[in-house]
Amino acid sequence: MVTLGGDDGSGSEQGKGSPGKGPADSTITPGPTPSGPHISQRPGGRGDSSTGTGGSSGTGGAGGDHAGGGTGGSGTGGSGVLGSGDGRTVPAGSSVPDCASGTVRLTVRSVKEAYGPDEKPKFEIVVKNAGSGACKVNFGAPAAFMKITSGSDHIWSSDDCARGAGALLVELPGSGETKRTVEWDRKRTAPQCATPAGDAVAGSGTYRVEVKVAGVTERLEFKLEKA
C-alpha cells in the first residue's frame, strides 16, 4: 500500500470508468502543463494532466521532540497519518494553537506527470504557515487525507484503513513550512478497509488526486501509462 508516515499518531470527477477499473485509455489526451508552482486542477477536464515546480523543504521550529515523519507504515491499517516528512512534532496537549485555514497555504505536486507501468506514483505536499506566529497542523486521519479517484470510482485514500481518529501534530513557525511525501503502490483500497470492488490494482488511465490539510483542499491529475 502507500507509504504512510509517523510513529506519533495517526474531486471533481474525471472521465467515467467502469467500476473497479482505471478509466479507458482511449479517452486520455494529455493537456498543457502549467508553468506556475501551484498544482490545482480545474474540475471536469478529460485527460488533462498538470505538474508544477516542486515545493521546497519545510523549515521546522527550533529544537523539537521528534522528527515530523517517522519511518512509515504499510497503510493497511493503523493511524492513517498522511505521508512522511519533516518538521517538529508536538504533543496533543501543546499550547501551540491550531493553524487556521486562512493562514495555511497548501501545494500538492506529482513528482511526474505520467508514470510507467512499473513506477509507483509519488506526491509532494507542502504546507506553509502564512501567519506571523507559530501554529500546528494535524496530519492524522480524518483531519488530513489524500484521496485518488477515477471518474466516480474510489481508488485509494490514506484514511481508508485508519483505526479511528489519530493525530500527528506538526508545529509550523511563523512563515515556516513543512513538506510530506506520499508514495502509492497502485493497489486499491476501500473505506473502512473493505475489499475493493473490481481489480485490486489500478489500471492505466488518468486519475484525480485530492488532498485536504487544515481545512484547505487542493487537487491535481496524473496518468498511469499502459504497458
Residue, then its C-alpha position, 0 to 999 in steps of 0.5 A: m500500500v502507500t507509504l504512510g508516515g509517523d510513529d506519533g499518531s495517526g474531486s471533481e470527477q474525471g472521465k467515467g470508468s467502469p467500476g473497479k477499473g482505471p478509466a479507458d485509455s482511449t479517452i486520455t489526451p494529455g493537456p498543457t502543463p502549467s508553468g506556475p508552482h501551484i498544482s490545482q486542477r480545474p474540475g471536469g477536464r478529460g485527460d488533462s494532466s498538470t505538474g508544477t515546480g516542486g515545493s521546497s523543504g519545510t523549515g521546522g521550529a527550533g529544537g523539537d521532540h521528534a522528527g515530523g515523519g517517522t519511518g512509515g507504515s504499510g497503510t493497511g491499517g493503523s493511524g492513517v497519518l498522511g505521508s512522511g516528512d519533516g518538521r517538529t512534532v508536538p504533543a496533543g496537549s501543546s499550547v501551540p494553537d491550531c493553524a487556521s485555514g486562512t493562514v495555511r497555504l497548501t501545494v500538492r505536486s506529482v513528482k511526474e506527470a505520467y508514470g510507467p507501468d512499473e513506477k509507483p506514483k509519488f506526491e509532494i505536499v507542502v504546507k506553509n504557515a502564512g501567519s506571523g506566529a507559530c501554529k500546528v497542523n494535524f496530519g492524522a486521519p480524518a483531519a488530513f487525507m489524500k484521496i485518488t479517484s477515477g471518474s466516480d470510482h474510489i481508488w485509494s485514500s490514506d484514511d481508508c484503513a485508519r483505526g479511528a481518529g489519530a493525530l500527528l501534530v506538526e508545529l509550523p513557525g511563523s512563515g515556516e513550512t513543512k513538506r510530506t511525501v506520499e508514495w502509492d503502490r497502485k493497489r486499491t483500497a476501500p473505506q473502512c478497509a473493505t475489499p475493493a470492488g473490481d481489480a485490486v490494482a489500478g489500471s492505466g488511465t488518468y486519475r484525480v488526486e485530492v488532498k485536504v490539510a487544515g481545512v484547505t483542499e487542493r487537487l491535481e491529475f496524473k496518468l498511469e501509462k499502459a504497458 
